[in-house]
Amino acid sequence: MTSIFDQYEQASQISQRSVPVSEQMTSSGYINMQLEDNTPMFSKQKMNFNPSDLITHVAVSSDFLVLAMANGKLFRLDLKMPDQHEEIHYAKFVQPNSKLTAIFLDPLGYHLLMAFAARNKEGSPELVYLHRKSIKLKPVTKSKNYEVTEVGWNYENKSLTTTGPILLGTSQGHILETELEAESDKMFTASQQYWRQLPTYLPIYGGKEIDGLIFDIGRGMNTPITGIQFHRVGNTSKFFIFVTTPTRLYQFIGHAMMADDKPSLQSIFHPYLTTPETGFQEIPSTLKYSKLQFYFDKNNTPRTFAWLTEPGIFYGQLDPTSQQNSNSLFTQSELINYPSDKDSSEETTPLSFVLTEFHALLMFSDRVKAVSLLNQELVYEDKYSEVHGKLKNIVQDPIRKTIWAVTDKAVFRYKVKREERNVWRIYSDKEQFDLAKLYCQNNPAFIDIINVKQAELLFNKGDYDRSAEIYAETQSSFETVCLKFLEVDQVNALKVYLGKRLEALEDDKTLISMIVIWMTELYLSQLGSLRRTGKAESQEYYQIQSDFEVFLLQPKVVKCMQHIKSVIYDLMSSHGDKDNLIKLTMINEDYENVIAQHIYKKSYMEALKMLQSKKRPELFYQFASTLMEEIPSQTATALIAQGPLLNPTKLLPAFLSCENDEVHISEIIRYLEFMLQNFNVKDKAIHNYLLTLYVEYDQGALMKYLTRQGQEIVLVNYDVHYALRLCREKGLSEACVKLSTLLGLWESAAELALEVDLTLAKSVANMPDDESLQRRLWLGIAEHVITKNQDIKEAMSLLEECPLIKIEDILPFFSDVVTIDHFREPICQSLEEYNKQIEEIKAEMEEATNSAECVRNEIQSFRNRSVLVSVSDACCLCDIALLLRPFYLFPCAHRFHSDCLMAEMQPILAPAKRNKLTDLQRKLKVLPSIELNTVTSSGLPLKEVLKNEMDDIVASECVFCGEHMITCIDKPFIADEDWDRVMKEWE
């Protein structure tokens, strides 16, 4: 249970901030997060075990705690098992007049060294060893006459039975190298694998040699060694060694002799025997003690060191690998002053301390203070109650990193929680912004504060571009930042800021559009200003132009341009920047505006090349009129090169808008003829337009065109009526003749042909298929010829060319003065032809009479014909005896039962006959016998009349020999619906 004194002590702990609360570091306020962590950075907890006497010394490592008490006992505790501890009476293993001065525990927590000093002249210093698994202390025999004040443990040692090579520092300033091994409890002394006294500085300093091989760092002045640390440099055989005295910090580095992967550190000191004493840091002090501490990272690699001296703590970063200065193994060193104590003016120097990553915990006799290593400010102070006694020591577990404070009567454990929480703020105050961001744990609020401060600092220093880059990463007001740069006329920095903000934006289309428009205006203004001042060829102009082009090519800008390109085009036009306007339209693939700009600049060939390269039909349709007007030949060639990609119909407006001169018309005709001949264009509008051009400008080509189109009106591609009207208006008679024949206006065509050429008229007269029409046309020709010339020979030639007209047809066309003698021969020839025709008719009549007589004789022979039916005869359809049922017998000898024939014939009858047959069958079944036997007007009973009608339908012809069999000759033997069934039967 916690005592009332403990509760009071916990309540009296004072936690201070490293940065005053009044300090204001704010951003725009967009990020709403808690900036301060209210959890105490350092907290103390009293351990729940009570030693049997006052505590004098403490050591802890790898969760193993060792306390030395005033009653001559050791208290050992495995912190993982706090309920199991043991006490060992060490006083009986040492000389009675010895005094315990220090205890040292290796990093593994298995090897303990206890250093004793003589109480009087009769005694001698002593060093004893205790293994964790043992309860008997064993003296290190060769250590006599050496009062060990510090041990440099081997942090690479993993053995639980041996210490590995270690360094011992003495009160006389000597450094010893040894390795201790634990033996069985029966052995009285500890086993020393070797005991090596390191070389001395005697050649340089003249120190007194002891046993010949002693490293006398105190130069014979009995300067005690207060701290030793040695560590390997990377994975090499190189080691560095730190040694401290009350006033000096020594540094050694060199390659160690390796044996069984164990270093011999003696070789490191040899080079320093012949060199001046330079590898040390001296700080004057009146104290007889100092303390050396290292901070190890997660990989157990030393990163920083601290040396407690009277003026303050000498702190630095370890960097043994770089050695930029060959005389120093550390960098960024500084002296951290101790915090002033307002309550007491006597004790200003700590008695001990431990080192964390960012703080040093200083132990005074009645309190513990935590000082920031970064800004030297006091961040924590913990006062101890007199109930627990004076503070004896504060130590840190080198492996577990736990911190322990020991008073006369109690042991306390300190917990360090997020000591890096304010590091970002301190680095920010020191203008080390990269480190500040590294330690802000990706907290967006902290990052924003750091960025704002960095940006403001750069702005005040005049580094506007870099300031703009940092401002863009903050949440500062967009308008405020922009105004800052505008007020100092820093357009380039403003562009940098806007560009960075643009990169960071994702979905804010409004802000993206605004930034793109603003940046475009800034670039255009700069370029325009340089052009106006005659600097269009300067390097500055080219650089801005290059930056502008890069800006326009950014994907986000290109995407935004789809919505605001008209605004950007207007901006560029207002600045008169045609070149950039063309480039922008190219970037946006807005080829319509590209071509329009080329045309605006009267670069017609450039516009045409752009059209050809993109092969976009709609652009051809849009700009063909202008290009055809300005460069008709090249445009027509380009249109021809496009081939079927273009629809000639959509180009008609462009053609119609051209001037009606020979150059333009010839190029239009060239293109249209190419399309008709190579791609069989059938659009009536195209053909009508081409025909119109032919009528107006090339009548020869017109006739060739009409000839190619043919004489079938359904196959021609132009409007014949329209063409005929045009040709009549232009007086093109020959074309009118051709068109009239297409329309079937034969008389009109023949009349026009007679006006043009007699041969043409004759060809027109021969065109109709109707002989009577041909005769009329030829008579018209004959009348025209005879009436005009009265030429009998020419008239006679017409009779020879057309056999449809006779001499008597043309005689009325001659005048009365012409005598019959001129026509004697044609008239006689005509009469002879009539006689021949009469004779042919007589022969035909006689042949018809003979045929009729043969038919009558055959009919008469059928009346007397009979057929013999045998009992064995069967129906040709069902193969059943024929005489069993009523039957039909045909002259071809085929015979069928009446019902079989009716069933066979019914599916193949026409619908009308089938319906009539069904009606007749129904009447025979339905009508009563009396009515069926009624005699009809023909003298036969109604029943016989109905049967005769049925016979006429069913038995009009043999089903096997009649017309039905002929029409069904291509019918398959097996019907489609029966195919699958028959195939299965055959399988």
TAQUIDA-V81047 format. One record per helix or strand. SS is the DSSP state (alpha for helix, beta for strand). FROM is the first residue (numbers start at 1). TO is the last residue. If there is no record, write none. Layout:
SS&FROM&TO  SS&FROM&TO
//
This chain:
alpha&4&11  beta&14&15  beta&42&46  beta&55&61  beta&64&69  beta&73&78  alpha&79&81  beta&85&89  alpha&91&93  beta&98&105  beta&111&118  beta&126&131  beta&138&139  alpha&141&143  beta&148&152  beta&162&162  beta&166&170  beta&174&181  beta&189&189  beta&191&197  alpha&202&205  beta&215&216  beta&225&232  beta&238&245  beta&248&255  beta&257&259  beta&262&264  alpha&266&273  beta&280&282  beta&291&296  beta&302&308  beta&312&318  beta&330&337  beta&352&355  beta&359&363  beta&367&372  beta&378&383  alpha&386&388  beta&391&396  beta&403&407  beta&411&416  alpha&419&429  alpha&433&438  alpha&444&461  alpha&464&471  alpha&478&487  alpha&491&504  alpha&509&532  alpha&539&553  alpha&555&574  alpha&578&587  alpha&591&600  alpha&604&614  alpha&617&630  alpha&632&645  alpha&648&656  alpha&662&679  alpha&684&697  alpha&699&709  alpha&720&730  alpha&733&743  alpha&746&756  alpha&758&765  alpha&771&789  alpha&792&801  alpha&807&813  alpha&820&863  beta&874&874  beta&881&881  alpha&882&884  beta&887&889  beta&895&897  alpha&898&906  alpha&911&926  alpha&929&932  beta&935&935  beta&941&941  alpha&942&954  alpha&963&967  alpha&976&986
//
